[in-house]
Structure formats: C-alpha cells, structure tokens
Amino acid sequence: MSSSARSLTISDLTRAGVVALAVSLGINLLIVFVANAGGIAPQLEALNYGPVTFFTTLGVIGATVTYGVLARFSSSPDRLFLIVAAIVLVLSLVPDFTVIPNQPGGSLFAGAILGLMHVTTAVICVGVLTDRSAGQ
C-alpha cells in the first residue's frame, strides 16, 4: 500500500466526500435551475430538484465508498479509481440517451443535460477524492 493510501483516514475521506457532494450538488442544481428557467423538459421528472439531489448524493456516496475501499486495498488507488469512475460514467450515460428520450417530457437534449450532470459529478469526484489536500 502506498504512503498516500495509508495516510487517508476515514475523517479525510469523509471530508473529501462532503466537499465532492457540496460542489456536485451546487453545480447540478444550478443546471436544473437553468434548464427549468429555459423551459427544457419541464415535465421530465428526472430533470427536477428532488431526483437530481437524490441521485447525485447516491453517486457521490458510492464514489466516496469506492475510493475508500480502493485506498485501503490498492497500491495505486488514484489510477484504479479513475478507471472505475470512467467505466461507471460511461454506463451511467446509457440511460440518458436510451431511456430519457422516451420518458414523458423527455428528449435527446434533456438526456444530454442529465449526461452533463453525470460527467460533472464524475470529474468532481475524481478530482476531489484523489486530491490529498481536499480532506485536510
């Protein structure tokens, strides 16, 4: 295990997860606000504050736990987390472009907006969770 992985405490991981969550929620809720103000998919349930808050929170918690496990058991958790995050991101985009356009009020554009939120959250999680100074 690397010294950077060993130096990651539960407290550091929790702080980094809270930072990632706060930034992700802030940006995603701003995207929802702009989408709503622009009249984009007002009937689409997935593009409203409640579902976006719930799924962003779930994703960031999942990323934080995953990073914690990788940091505990891997000698290169940052690299491995980047790979896992990229795979999960690609998989998370599939419903945005296959399911969302067929939902009531949905469209390909609305799916792209949701996809943008997934990309934003993934980039934030990778950046914050792998940054040793974020949890300190």
N, CA, C and O atoms as CSV, one atom per row, in Angstrom:
chain,resi,resn,atom,element,x,y,z
A,1,MET,N,N,0.852,-1.172,0.000
A,1,MET,CA,C,0.000,0.000,0.000
A,1,MET,C,C,0.898,1.236,0.000
A,1,MET,O,O,1.881,1.294,0.739
A,2,SER,N,N,0.561,2.209,-0.820
A,2,SER,CA,C,1.369,3.419,-0.906
A,2,SER,C,C,1.197,4.270,0.341
A,2,SER,O,O,0.223,4.132,1.081
A,3,SER,N,N,2.167,5.155,0.558
A,3,SER,CA,C,2.066,6.023,1.734
A,3,SER,C,C,0.881,6.956,1.614
A,3,SER,O,O,0.275,7.310,2.625
A,4,SER,N,N,0.523,7.376,0.371
A,4,SER,CA,C,-0.636,8.262,0.210
A,4,SER,C,C,-1.928,7.522,0.530
A,4,SER,O,O,-2.861,8.112,1.075
A,5,ALA,N,N,-1.991,6.240,0.197
A,5,ALA,CA,C,-3.183,5.458,0.522
A,5,ALA,C,C,-3.262,5.225,2.027
A,5,ALA,O,O,-4.340,5.303,2.617
A,6,ARG,N,N,-2.105,4.937,2.650
A,6,ARG,CA,C,-2.095,4.715,4.094
A,6,ARG,C,C,-2.455,5.980,4.860
A,6,ARG,O,O,-3.042,5.905,5.940
A,7,SER,N,N,-2.110,7.138,4.313
A,7,SER,CA,C,-2.339,8.378,5.048
A,7,SER,C,C,-3.793,8.848,4.951
A,7,SER,O,O,-4.162,9.814,5.619
A,8,LEU,N,N,-4.618,8.200,4.146
A,8,LEU,CA,C,-6.019,8.582,4.009
A,8,LEU,C,C,-6.803,8.018,5.191
A,8,LEU,O,O,-6.953,6.803,5.323
A,9,THR,N,N,-7.292,8.895,6.035
A,9,THR,CA,C,-8.090,8.465,7.186
A,9,THR,C,C,-9.576,8.537,6.835
A,9,THR,O,O,-9.967,9.146,5.840
A,10,ILE,N,N,-10.380,7.911,7.663
A,10,ILE,CA,C,-11.836,7.980,7.481
A,10,ILE,C,C,-12.296,9.438,7.526
A,10,ILE,O,O,-13.176,9.846,6.769
A,11,SER,N,N,-11.698,10.202,8.407
A,11,SER,CA,C,-12.040,11.615,8.537
A,11,SER,C,C,-11.703,12.383,7.252
A,11,SER,O,O,-12.502,13.190,6.776
A,12,ASP,N,N,-10.512,12.124,6.698
A,12,ASP,CA,C,-10.113,12.766,5.439
A,12,ASP,C,C,-11.057,12.370,4.310
A,12,ASP,O,O,-11.488,13.210,3.520
A,13,LEU,N,N,-11.368,11.084,4.248
A,13,LEU,CA,C,-12.254,10.582,3.205
A,13,LEU,C,C,-13.645,11.195,3.332
A,13,LEU,O,O,-14.255,11.579,2.334
A,14,THR,N,N,-14.138,11.285,4.555
A,14,THR,CA,C,-15.461,11.880,4.786
A,14,THR,C,C,-15.475,13.345,4.374
A,14,THR,O,O,-16.402,13.801,3.706
A,15,ARG,N,N,-14.440,14.080,4.777
A,15,ARG,CA,C,-14.370,15.499,4.397
A,15,ARG,C,C,-14.315,15.657,2.885
A,15,ARG,O,O,-15.008,16.506,2.324
A,16,ALA,N,N,-13.505,14.853,2.228
A,16,ALA,CA,C,-13.406,14.926,0.771
A,16,ALA,C,C,-14.751,14.576,0.129
A,16,ALA,O,O,-15.157,15.211,-0.844
A,17,GLY,N,N,-15.440,13.571,0.670
A,17,GLY,CA,C,-16.761,13.202,0.150
A,17,GLY,C,C,-17.771,14.317,0.321
A,17,GLY,O,O,-18.590,14.555,-0.566
A,18,VAL,N,N,-17.723,15.001,1.453
A,18,VAL,CA,C,-18.640,16.129,1.691
A,18,VAL,C,C,-18.341,17.266,0.719
A,18,VAL,O,O,-19.263,17.885,0.187
A,19,VAL,N,N,-17.071,17.541,0.486
A,19,VAL,CA,C,-16.697,18.581,-0.484
A,19,VAL,C,C,-17.194,18.194,-1.876
A,19,VAL,O,O,-17.789,19.013,-2.578
A,20,ALA,N,N,-16.949,16.951,-2.270
A,20,ALA,CA,C,-17.396,16.486,-3.590
A,20,ALA,C,C,-18.915,16.585,-3.708
A,20,ALA,O,O,-19.432,16.978,-4.754
A,21,LEU,N,N,-19.622,16.233,-2.651
A,21,LEU,CA,C,-21.081,16.303,-2.669
A,21,LEU,C,C,-21.567,17.741,-2.767
A,21,LEU,O,O,-22.454,18.044,-3.565
A,22,ALA,N,N,-20.994,18.624,-1.966
A,22,ALA,CA,C,-21.421,20.020,-1.974
A,22,ALA,C,C,-21.198,20.665,-3.343
A,22,ALA,O,O,-22.074,21.363,-3.855
A,23,VAL,N,N,-20.040,20.432,-3.924
A,23,VAL,CA,C,-19.736,21.026,-5.236
A,23,VAL,C,C,-20.616,20.394,-6.316
A,23,VAL,O,O,-21.156,21.102,-7.165
A,24,SER,N,N,-20.761,19.080,-6.289
A,24,SER,CA,C,-21.596,18.393,-7.289
A,24,SER,C,C,-23.048,18.845,-7.208
A,24,SER,O,O,-23.674,19.136,-8.227
A,25,LEU,N,N,-23.581,18.902,-5.982
A,25,LEU,CA,C,-24.969,19.349,-5.821
A,25,LEU,C,C,-25.125,20.792,-6.277
A,25,LEU,O,O,-26.087,21.127,-6.968
A,26,GLY,N,N,-24.189,21.640,-5.895
A,26,GLY,CA,C,-24.275,23.042,-6.296
A,26,GLY,C,C,-24.338,23.203,-7.800
A,26,GLY,O,O,-25.179,23.940,-8.315
A,27,ILE,N,N,-23.461,22.523,-8.500
A,27,ILE,CA,C,-23.427,22.634,-9.957
A,27,ILE,C,C,-24.649,21.970,-10.585
A,27,ILE,O,O,-25.271,22.542,-11.480
A,28,ASN,N,N,-24.997,20.770,-10.126
A,28,ASN,CA,C,-26.144,20.077,-10.726
A,28,ASN,C,C,-27.458,20.808,-10.473
A,28,ASN,O,O,-28.316,20.856,-11.354
A,29,LEU,N,N,-27.625,21.374,-9.289
A,29,LEU,CA,C,-28.855,22.116,-9.019
A,29,LEU,C,C,-28.898,23.417,-9.815
A,29,LEU,O,O,-29.974,23.888,-10.183
A,30,LEU,N,N,-27.741,23.991,-10.078
A,30,LEU,CA,C,-27.683,25.160,-10.959
A,30,LEU,C,C,-28.088,24.769,-12.388
A,30,LEU,O,O,-28.800,25.514,-13.062
A,31,ILE,N,N,-27.637,23.619,-12.833
A,31,ILE,CA,C,-28.024,23.133,-14.167
A,31,ILE,C,C,-29.535,22.913,-14.228
A,31,ILE,O,O,-30.168,23.267,-15.222
A,32,VAL,N,N,-30.120,22.333,-13.176
A,32,VAL,CA,C,-31.575,22.141,-13.123
A,32,VAL,C,C,-32.277,23.495,-13.175
A,32,VAL,O,O,-33.259,23.660,-13.900
A,33,PHE,N,N,-31.782,24.453,-12.416
A,33,PHE,CA,C,-32.380,25.788,-12.400
A,33,PHE,C,C,-32.377,26.397,-13.804
A,33,PHE,O,O,-33.396,26.917,-14.258
A,34,VAL,N,N,-31.251,26.333,-14.479
A,34,VAL,CA,C,-31.137,26.892,-15.829
A,34,VAL,C,C,-32.052,26.143,-16.799
A,34,VAL,O,O,-32.714,26.756,-17.636
A,35,ALA,N,N,-32.084,24.816,-16.680
A,35,ALA,CA,C,-32.959,24.021,-17.549
A,35,ALA,C,C,-34.419,24.387,-17.321
A,35,ALA,O,O,-35.182,24.540,-18.274
A,36,ASN,N,N,-34.806,24.526,-16.057
A,36,ASN,CA,C,-36.186,24.909,-15.742
A,36,ASN,C,C,-36.496,26.314,-16.236
A,36,ASN,O,O,-37.561,26.553,-16.805
A,37,ALA,N,N,-35.571,27.246,-16.023
A,37,ALA,CA,C,-35.773,28.626,-16.479
A,37,ALA,C,C,-35.878,28.697,-18.000
A,37,ALA,O,O,-36.582,29.546,-18.546
A,38,GLY,N,N,-35.170,27.794,-18.674
A,38,GLY,CA,C,-35.200,27.748,-20.133
A,38,GLY,C,C,-36.351,26.930,-20.691
A,38,GLY,O,O,-36.497,26.806,-21.907
A,39,GLY,N,N,-37.162,26.376,-19.814
A,39,GLY,CA,C,-38.303,25.579,-20.263
A,39,GLY,C,C,-37.924,24.257,-20.899
A,39,GLY,O,O,-38.676,23.715,-21.709
A,40,ILE,N,N,-36.766,23.738,-20.539
A,40,ILE,CA,C,-36.295,22.471,-21.112
A,40,ILE,C,C,-36.884,21.316,-20.314
A,40,ILE,O,O,-36.590,21.159,-19.129
A,41,ALA,N,N,-37.694,20.532,-20.948
A,41,ALA,CA,C,-38.261,19.312,-20.367
A,41,ALA,C,C,-38.917,19.535,-19.004
A,41,ALA,O,O,-38.589,18.832,-18.048
A,42,PRO,N,N,-39.835,20.498,-18.895
A,42,PRO,CA,C,-40.442,20.765,-17.587
A,42,PRO,C,C,-41.241,19.582,-17.028
A,42,PRO,O,O,-41.435,19.491,-15.816
A,43,GLN,N,N,-41.696,18.692,-17.882
A,43,GLN,CA,C,-42.475,17.543,-17.431
A,43,GLN,C,C,-41.614,16.316,-17.106
A,43,GLN,O,O,-42.114,15.317,-16.591
A,44,LEU,N,N,-40.334,16.404,-17.408
A,44,LEU,CA,C,-39.443,15.266,-17.174
A,44,LEU,C,C,-39.053,15.195,-15.700
A,44,LEU,O,O,-38.342,16.062,-15.193
A,45,GLU,N,N,-39.520,14.167,-15.031
A,45,GLU,CA,C,-39.278,14.002,-13.598
A,45,GLU,C,C,-37.786,13.956,-13.272
A,45,GLU,O,O,-37.360,14.517,-12.262
A,46,ALA,N,N,-36.993,13.299,-14.105
A,46,ALA,CA,C,-35.566,13.134,-13.825
A,46,ALA,C,C,-34.808,14.454,-13.813
A,46,ALA,O,O,-33.711,14.533,-13.261
A,47,LEU,N,N,-35.379,15.486,-14.413
A,47,LEU,CA,C,-34.704,16.771,-14.502
A,47,LEU,C,C,-35.325,17.782,-13.538
A,47,LEU,O,O,-35.526,18.947,-13.882
A,48,ASN,N,N,-35.620,17.316,-12.339
A,48,ASN,CA,C,-36.152,18.155,-11.277
A,48,ASN,C,C,-35.261,18.033,-10.039
A,48,ASN,O,O,-34.453,17.111,-9.932
A,49,TYR,N,N,-35.420,18.976,-9.107
A,49,TYR,CA,C,-34.535,19.070,-7.947
A,49,TYR,C,C,-34.474,17.792,-7.104
A,49,TYR,O,O,-33.386,17.363,-6.721
A,50,GLY,N,N,-35.601,17.191,-6.816
A,50,GLY,CA,C,-35.613,16.003,-5.958
A,50,GLY,C,C,-34.808,14.848,-6.511
A,50,GLY,O,O,-33.885,14.372,-5.849
A,51,PRO,N,N,-35.134,14.380,-7.718
A,51,PRO,CA,C,-34.365,13.260,-8.273
A,51,PRO,C,C,-32.887,13.591,-8.491
A,51,PRO,O,O,-32.023,12.742,-8.274
A,52,VAL,N,N,-32.597,14.814,-8.918
A,52,VAL,CA,C,-31.196,15.185,-9.136
A,52,VAL,C,C,-30.440,15.187,-7.810
A,52,VAL,O,O,-29.307,14.710,-7.739
A,53,THR,N,N,-31.060,15.718,-6.767
A,53,THR,CA,C,-30.429,15.718,-5.446
A,53,THR,C,C,-30.200,14.290,-4.957
A,53,THR,O,O,-29.116,13.959,-4.476
A,54,PHE,N,N,-31.218,13.450,-5.082
A,54,PHE,CA,C,-31.119,12.065,-4.616
A,54,PHE,C,C,-30.027,11.305,-5.367
A,54,PHE,O,O,-29.164,10.687,-4.744
A,55,PHE,N,N,-30.057,11.346,-6.698
A,55,PHE,CA,C,-29.109,10.547,-7.473
A,55,PHE,C,C,-27.688,11.110,-7.434
A,55,PHE,O,O,-26.722,10.350,-7.506
A,56,THR,N,N,-27.554,12.432,-7.322
A,56,THR,CA,C,-26.213,12.999,-7.150
A,56,THR,C,C,-25.632,12.547,-5.817
A,56,THR,O,O,-24.472,12.139,-5.751
A,57,THR,N,N,-26.427,12.618,-4.762
A,57,THR,CA,C,-25.981,12.195,-3.437
A,57,THR,C,C,-25.608,10.716,-3.448
A,57,THR,O,O,-24.563,10.331,-2.922
A,58,LEU,N,N,-26.442,9.906,-4.034
A,58,LEU,CA,C,-26.173,8.465,-4.114
A,58,LEU,C,C,-24.872,8.198,-4.876
A,58,LEU,O,O,-24.059,7.376,-4.452
A,59,GLY,N,N,-24.681,8.884,-5.987
A,59,GLY,CA,C,-23.474,8.694,-6.785
A,59,GLY,C,C,-22.209,9.114,-6.058
A,59,GLY,O,O,-21.196,8.416,-6.103
A,60,VAL,N,N,-22.271,10.262,-5.385
A,60,VAL,CA,C,-21.089,10.739,-4.661
A,60,VAL,C,C,-20.776,9.836,-3.468
A,60,VAL,O,O,-19.609,9.559,-3.195
A,61,ILE,N,N,-21.791,9.382,-2.768
A,61,ILE,CA,C,-21.554,8.438,-1.663
A,61,ILE,C,C,-20.932,7.156,-2.212
A,61,ILE,O,O,-19.981,6.628,-1.635
A,62,GLY,N,N,-21.463,6.661,-3.313
A,62,GLY,CA,C,-20.899,5.461,-3.934
A,62,GLY,C,C,-19.452,5.661,-4.351
A,62,GLY,O,O,-18.617,4.779,-4.153
A,63,ALA,N,N,-19.157,6.810,-4.925
A,63,ALA,CA,C,-17.783,7.112,-5.339
A,63,ALA,C,C,-16.862,7.205,-4.123
A,63,ALA,O,O,-15.736,6.710,-4.155
A,64,THR,N,N,-17.333,7.830,-3.068
A,64,THR,CA,C,-16.521,8.002,-1.867
A,64,THR,C,C,-16.214,6.653,-1.214
A,64,THR,O,O,-15.077,6.388,-0.824
A,65,VAL,N,N,-17.228,5.815,-1.102
A,65,VAL,CA,C,-17.022,4.476,-0.525
A,65,VAL,C,C,-16.071,3.669,-1.406
A,65,VAL,O,O,-15.165,3.002,-0.907
A,66,THR,N,N,-16.285,3.735,-2.715
A,66,THR,CA,C,-15.422,3.008,-3.646
A,66,THR,C,C,-13.978,3.462,-3.509
A,66,THR,O,O,-13.063,2.641,-3.443
A,67,TYR,N,N,-13.780,4.776,-3.465
A,67,TYR,CA,C,-12.420,5.277,-3.319
A,67,TYR,C,C,-11.816,4.822,-1.984
A,67,TYR,O,O,-10.645,4.448,-1.926
A,68,GLY,N,N,-12.602,4.855,-0.938
A,68,GLY,CA,C,-12.115,4.402,0.367
A,68,GLY,C,C,-11.671,2.949,0.338
A,68,GLY,O,O,-10.630,2.607,0.900
A,69,VAL,N,N,-12.442,2.099,-0.307
A,69,VAL,CA,C,-12.081,0.680,-0.419
A,69,VAL,C,C,-10.806,0.522,-1.250
A,69,VAL,O,O,-9.904,-0.228,-0.879
A,70,LEU,N,N,-10.741,1.232,-2.372
A,70,LEU,CA,C,-9.543,1.137,-3.215
A,70,LEU,C,C,-8.304,1.654,-2.486
A,70,LEU,O,O,-7.221,1.081,-2.605
A,71,ALA,N,N,-8.471,2.744,-1.729
A,71,ALA,CA,C,-7.336,3.299,-0.984
A,71,ALA,C,C,-6.857,2.324,0.083
A,71,ALA,O,O,-5.671,2.279,0.410
A,72,ARG,N,N,-7.769,1.561,0.612
A,72,ARG,CA,C,-7.426,0.591,1.666
A,72,ARG,C,C,-6.683,-0.620,1.109
A,72,ARG,O,O,-5.769,-1.145,1.745
A,73,PHE,N,N,-7.089,-1.061,-0.093
A,73,PHE,CA,C,-6.580,-2.340,-0.594
A,73,PHE,C,C,-5.683,-2.247,-1.825
A,73,PHE,O,O,-5.118,-3.260,-2.238
A,74,SER,N,N,-5.537,-1.085,-2.416
A,74,SER,CA,C,-4.750,-0.970,-3.635
A,74,SER,C,C,-3.493,-0.144,-3.404
A,74,SER,O,O,-3.485,0.793,-2.605
A,75,SER,N,N,-2.446,-0.501,-4.107
A,75,SER,CA,C,-1.211,0.282,-4.023
A,75,SER,C,C,-1.275,1.517,-4.919
A,75,SER,O,O,-0.459,2.427,-4.778
A,76,SER,N,N,-2.236,1.555,-5.836
A,76,SER,CA,C,-2.403,2.736,-6.703
A,76,SER,C,C,-3.892,3.085,-6.803
A,76,SER,O,O,-4.497,2.936,-7.865
A,77,PRO,N,N,-4.475,3.547,-5.703
A,77,PRO,CA,C,-5.918,3.792,-5.686
A,77,PRO,C,C,-6.372,4.900,-6.629
A,77,PRO,O,O,-7.474,4.827,-7.174
A,78,ASP,N,N,-5.547,5.920,-6.832
A,78,ASP,CA,C,-5.962,7.015,-7.704
A,78,ASP,C,C,-6.159,6.531,-9.138
A,78,ASP,O,O,-7.179,6.820,-9.763
A,79,ARG,N,N,-5.187,5.800,-9.647
A,79,ARG,CA,C,-5.263,5.284,-11.020
A,79,ARG,C,C,-6.432,4.314,-11.167
A,79,ARG,O,O,-7.178,4.378,-12.144
A,80,LEU,N,N,-6.588,3.430,-10.208
A,80,LEU,CA,C,-7.666,2.453,-10.259
A,80,LEU,C,C,-9.032,3.138,-10.143
A,80,LEU,O,O,-9.982,2.756,-10.825
A,81,PHE,N,N,-9.123,4.146,-9.280
A,81,PHE,CA,C,-10.378,4.884,-9.129
A,81,PHE,C,C,-10.735,5.612,-10.419
A,81,PHE,O,O,-11.906,5.656,-10.799
A,82,LEU,N,N,-9.761,6.173,-11.086
A,82,LEU,CA,C,-10.008,6.846,-12.365
A,82,LEU,C,C,-10.588,5.862,-13.379
A,82,LEU,O,O,-11.508,6.206,-14.121
A,83,ILE,N,N,-10.062,4.657,-13.413
A,83,ILE,CA,C,-10.561,3.633,-14.337
A,83,ILE,C,C,-11.993,3.234,-13.973
A,83,ILE,O,O,-12.861,3.169,-14.843
A,84,VAL,N,N,-12.235,2.968,-12.697
A,84,VAL,CA,C,-13.577,2.588,-12.242
A,84,VAL,C,C,-14.560,3.718,-12.520
A,84,VAL,O,O,-15.661,3.477,-13.015
A,85,ALA,N,N,-14.169,4.948,-12.204
A,85,ALA,CA,C,-15.053,6.100,-12.423
A,85,ALA,C,C,-15.387,6.270,-13.905
A,85,ALA,O,O,-16.523,6.594,-14.252
A,86,ALA,N,N,-14.414,6.056,-14.767
A,86,ALA,CA,C,-14.655,6.179,-16.204
A,86,ALA,C,C,-15.648,5.118,-16.689
A,86,ALA,O,O,-16.537,5.412,-17.488
A,87,ILE,N,N,-15.492,3.901,-16.206
A,87,ILE,CA,C,-16.409,2.824,-16.594
A,87,ILE,C,C,-17.818,3.116,-16.087
A,87,ILE,O,O,-18.789,2.978,-16.832
A,88,VAL,N,N,-17.931,3.517,-14.828
A,88,VAL,CA,C,-19.248,3.825,-14.256
A,88,VAL,C,C,-19.873,5.011,-14.991
A,88,VAL,O,O,-21.077,5.016,-15.248
A,89,LEU,N,N,-19.069,6.004,-15.326
A,89,LEU,CA,C,-19.586,7.158,-16.061
A,89,LEU,C,C,-20.166,6.739,-17.403
A,89,LEU,O,O,-21.284,7.128,-17.741
A,90,VAL,N,N,-19.430,5.961,-18.161
A,90,VAL,CA,C,-19.926,5.513,-19.470
A,90,VAL,C,C,-21.228,4.733,-19.301
A,90,VAL,O,O,-22.179,4.947,-20.053
A,91,LEU,N,N,-21.279,3.832,-18.321
A,91,LEU,CA,C,-22.501,3.063,-18.085
A,91,LEU,C,C,-23.664,3.969,-17.664
A,91,LEU,O,O,-24.812,3.718,-18.031
A,92,SER,N,N,-23.366,5.019,-16.896
A,92,SER,CA,C,-24.429,5.917,-16.431
A,92,SER,C,C,-25.014,6.757,-17.564
A,92,SER,O,O,-26.135,7.253,-17.455
A,93,LEU,N,N,-24.268,6.913,-18.636
A,93,LEU,CA,C,-24.751,7.708,-19.768
A,93,LEU,C,C,-25.731,6.936,-20.646
A,93,LEU,O,O,-26.521,7.542,-21.371
A,94,VAL,N,N,-25.688,5.628,-20.589
A,94,VAL,CA,C,-26.555,4.812,-21.454
A,94,VAL,C,C,-28.031,5.155,-21.277
A,94,VAL,O,O,-28.701,5.404,-22.280
A,95,PRO,N,N,-28.580,5.182,-20.052
A,95,PRO,CA,C,-30.000,5.530,-19.919
A,95,PRO,C,C,-30.322,6.970,-20.330
A,95,PRO,O,O,-31.438,7.262,-20.761
A,96,ASP,N,N,-29.348,7.859,-20.195
A,96,ASP,CA,C,-29.595,9.250,-20.577
A,96,ASP,C,C,-29.935,9.371,-22.061
A,96,ASP,O,O,-30.704,10.243,-22.464
A,97,PHE,N,N,-29.357,8.491,-22.858
A,97,PHE,CA,C,-29.565,8.574,-24.299
A,97,PHE,C,C,-30.470,7.471,-24.855
A,97,PHE,O,O,-30.808,7.484,-26.039
A,98,THR,N,N,-30.859,6.524,-24.009
A,98,THR,CA,C,-31.747,5.462,-24.477
A,98,THR,C,C,-33.112,5.486,-23.798
A,98,THR,O,O,-34.126,5.230,-24.447
A,99,VAL,N,N,-33.152,5.787,-22.514
A,99,VAL,CA,C,-34.407,5.772,-21.753
A,99,VAL,C,C,-35.030,7.166,-21.674
A,99,VAL,O,O,-36.221,7.327,-21.944
A,100,ILE,N,N,-34.243,8.165,-21.310
A,100,ILE,CA,C,-34.758,9.514,-21.075
A,100,ILE,C,C,-35.502,10.091,-22.290
A,100,ILE,O,O,-36.549,10.711,-22.106
A,101,PRO,N,N,-35.009,9.914,-23.507
A,101,PRO,CA,C,-35.755,10.482,-24.639
A,101,PRO,C,C,-37.169,9.913,-24.788
A,101,PRO,O,O,-38.025,10.547,-25.405
A,102,ASN,N,N,-37.420,8.732,-24.234
A,102,ASN,CA,C,-38.735,8.094,-24.357
A,102,ASN,C,C,-39.636,8.322,-23.146
A,102,ASN,O,O,-40.769,7.843,-23.122
A,103,GLN,N,N,-39.144,9.050,-22.142
A,103,GLN,CA,C,-39.938,9.348,-20.952
A,103,GLN,C,C,-40.878,10.511,-21.243
A,103,GLN,O,O,-40.609,11.321,-22.130
A,104,PRO,N,N,-41.986,10.598,-20.495
A,104,PRO,CA,C,-42.878,11.759,-20.671
A,104,PRO,C,C,-42.107,13.064,-20.436
A,104,PRO,O,O,-41.517,13.265,-19.375
A,105,GLY,N,N,-42.122,13.928,-21.421
A,105,GLY,CA,C,-41.405,15.192,-21.351
A,105,GLY,C,C,-39.938,15.075,-21.705
A,105,GLY,O,O,-39.219,16.074,-21.701
A,106,GLY,N,N,-39.483,13.875,-22.010
A,106,GLY,CA,C,-38.068,13.657,-22.291
A,106,GLY,C,C,-37.700,13.959,-23.724
A,106,GLY,O,O,-38.563,14.057,-24.597
A,107,SER,N,N,-36.429,14.103,-23.953
A,107,SER,CA,C,-35.888,14.330,-25.295
A,107,SER,C,C,-34.410,13.961,-25.271
A,107,SER,O,O,-33.832,13.738,-24.207
A,108,LEU,N,N,-33.820,13.900,-26.428
A,108,LEU,CA,C,-32.391,13.639,-26.509
A,108,LEU,C,C,-31.614,14.780,-25.846
A,108,LEU,O,O,-30.594,14.544,-25.197
A,109,PHE,N,N,-32.094,16.011,-26.011
A,109,PHE,CA,C,-31.445,17.162,-25.392
A,109,PHE,C,C,-31.512,17.077,-23.862
A,109,PHE,O,O,-30.529,17.362,-23.180
A,110,ALA,N,N,-32.667,16.686,-23.330
A,110,ALA,CA,C,-32.802,16.521,-21.876
A,110,ALA,C,C,-31.854,15.421,-21.389
A,110,ALA,O,O,-31.245,15.551,-20.327
A,111,GLY,N,N,-31.731,14.352,-22.157
A,111,GLY,CA,C,-30.781,13.292,-21.809
A,111,GLY,C,C,-29.355,13.798,-21.804
A,111,GLY,O,O,-28.551,13.407,-20.958
A,112,ALA,N,N,-29.038,14.675,-22.757
A,112,ALA,CA,C,-27.686,15.248,-22.812
A,112,ALA,C,C,-27.420,16.128,-21.589
A,112,ALA,O,O,-26.303,16.154,-21.072
A,113,ILE,N,N,-28.438,16.842,-21.133
A,113,ILE,CA,C,-28.278,17.666,-19.932
A,113,ILE,C,C,-28.022,16.773,-18.715
A,113,ILE,O,O,-27.150,17.066,-17.897
A,114,LEU,N,N,-28.776,15.699,-18.602
A,114,LEU,CA,C,-28.537,14.761,-17.499
A,114,LEU,C,C,-27.150,14.135,-17.621
A,114,LEU,O,O,-26.462,13.938,-16.620
A,115,GLY,N,N,-26.749,13.826,-18.838
A,115,GLY,CA,C,-25.398,13.293,-19.071
A,115,GLY,C,C,-24.325,14.277,-18.641
A,115,GLY,O,O,-23.302,13.890,-18.075
A,116,LEU,N,N,-24.570,15.566,-18.917
A,116,LEU,CA,C,-23.636,16.605,-18.477
A,116,LEU,C,C,-23.492,16.589,-16.965
A,116,LEU,O,O,-22.393,16.769,-16.441
A,117,MET,N,N,-24.596,16.374,-16.262
A,117,MET,CA,C,-24.533,16.300,-14.796
A,117,MET,C,C,-23.712,15.091,-14.348
A,117,MET,O,O,-22.967,15.174,-13.372
A,118,HIS,N,N,-23.845,13.980,-15.051
A,118,HIS,CA,C,-23.057,12.789,-14.708
A,118,HIS,C,C,-21.572,13.056,-14.910
A,118,HIS,O,O,-20.750,12.699,-14.065
A,119,VAL,N,N,-21.232,13.682,-16.028
A,119,VAL,CA,C,-19.828,13.989,-16.315
A,119,VAL,C,C,-19.278,14.946,-15.260
A,119,VAL,O,O,-18.181,14.745,-14.737
A,120,THR,N,N,-20.048,15.983,-14.955
A,120,THR,CA,C,-19.627,16.969,-13.959
A,120,THR,C,C,-19.363,16.303,-12.614
A,120,THR,O,O,-18.325,16.534,-11.993
A,121,THR,N,N,-20.290,15.488,-12.172
A,121,THR,CA,C,-20.139,14.819,-10.880
A,121,THR,C,C,-18.936,13.873,-10.889
A,121,THR,O,O,-18.193,13.811,-9.910
A,122,ALA,N,N,-18.742,13.143,-11.975
A,122,ALA,CA,C,-17.599,12.231,-12.061
A,122,ALA,C,C,-16.278,12.982,-11.999
A,122,ALA,O,O,-15.358,12.572,-11.291
A,123,VAL,N,N,-16.187,14.074,-12.735
A,123,VAL,CA,C,-14.947,14.862,-12.733
A,123,VAL,C,C,-14.680,15.432,-11.343
A,123,VAL,O,O,-13.547,15.414,-10.864
A,124,ILE,N,N,-15.720,15.932,-10.707
A,124,ILE,CA,C,-15.568,16.483,-9.354
A,124,ILE,C,C,-15.120,15.391,-8.383
A,124,ILE,O,O,-14.190,15.594,-7.603
A,125,CYS,N,N,-15.776,14.242,-8.431
A,125,CYS,CA,C,-15.419,13.149,-7.511
A,125,CYS,C,C,-13.979,12.696,-7.714
A,125,CYS,O,O,-13.239,12.520,-6.745
A,126,VAL,N,N,-13.583,12.508,-8.954
A,126,VAL,CA,C,-12.202,12.074,-9.208
A,126,VAL,C,C,-11.232,13.145,-8.726
A,126,VAL,O,O,-10.244,12.837,-8.061
A,127,GLY,N,N,-11.509,14.392,-9.059
A,127,GLY,CA,C,-10.613,15.468,-8.652
A,127,GLY,C,C,-10.513,15.632,-7.150
A,127,GLY,O,O,-9.413,15.760,-6.611
A,128,VAL,N,N,-11.641,15.628,-6.470
A,128,VAL,CA,C,-11.640,15.880,-5.028
A,128,VAL,C,C,-11.165,14.658,-4.243
A,128,VAL,O,O,-10.363,14.793,-3.319
A,129,LEU,N,N,-11.642,13.487,-4.595
A,129,LEU,CA,C,-11.291,12.301,-3.811
A,129,LEU,C,C,-9.830,11.907,-3.965
A,129,LEU,O,O,-9.247,11.341,-3.040
A,130,THR,N,N,-9.235,12.192,-5.101
A,130,THR,CA,C,-7.828,11.837,-5.286
A,130,THR,C,C,-6.880,12.949,-4.872
A,130,THR,O,O,-5.663,12.771,-4.911
A,131,ASP,N,N,-7.421,14.089,-4.476
A,131,ASP,CA,C,-6.619,15.225,-4.023
A,131,ASP,C,C,-6.403,15.115,-2.521
A,131,ASP,O,O,-7.342,15.299,-1.747
A,132,ARG,N,N,-5.179,14.817,-2.099
A,132,ARG,CA,C,-4.897,14.625,-0.679
A,132,ARG,C,C,-5.161,15.882,0.155
A,132,ARG,O,O,-5.393,15.778,1.359
A,133,SER,N,N,-5.130,17.060,-0.461
A,133,SER,CA,C,-5.351,18.277,0.307
A,133,SER,C,C,-6.824,18.561,0.511
A,133,SER,O,O,-7.162,19.371,1.374
A,134,ALA,N,N,-7.734,17.925,-0.254
A,134,ALA,CA,C,-9.171,18.213,-0.163
A,134,ALA,C,C,-9.754,17.797,1.174
A,134,ALA,O,O,-10.651,18.466,1.685
A,135,GLY,N,N,-9.272,16.721,1.747
A,135,GLY,CA,C,-9.823,16.255,3.001
A,135,GLY,C,C,-9.164,16.884,4.226
A,135,GLY,O,O,-9.536,16.578,5.359
A,136,GLN,N,N,-8.189,17.760,4.000
A,136,GLN,CA,C,-7.451,18.316,5.143
A,136,GLN,C,C,-7.846,19.730,5.430
A,136,GLN,O,O,-7.319,20.342,6.359
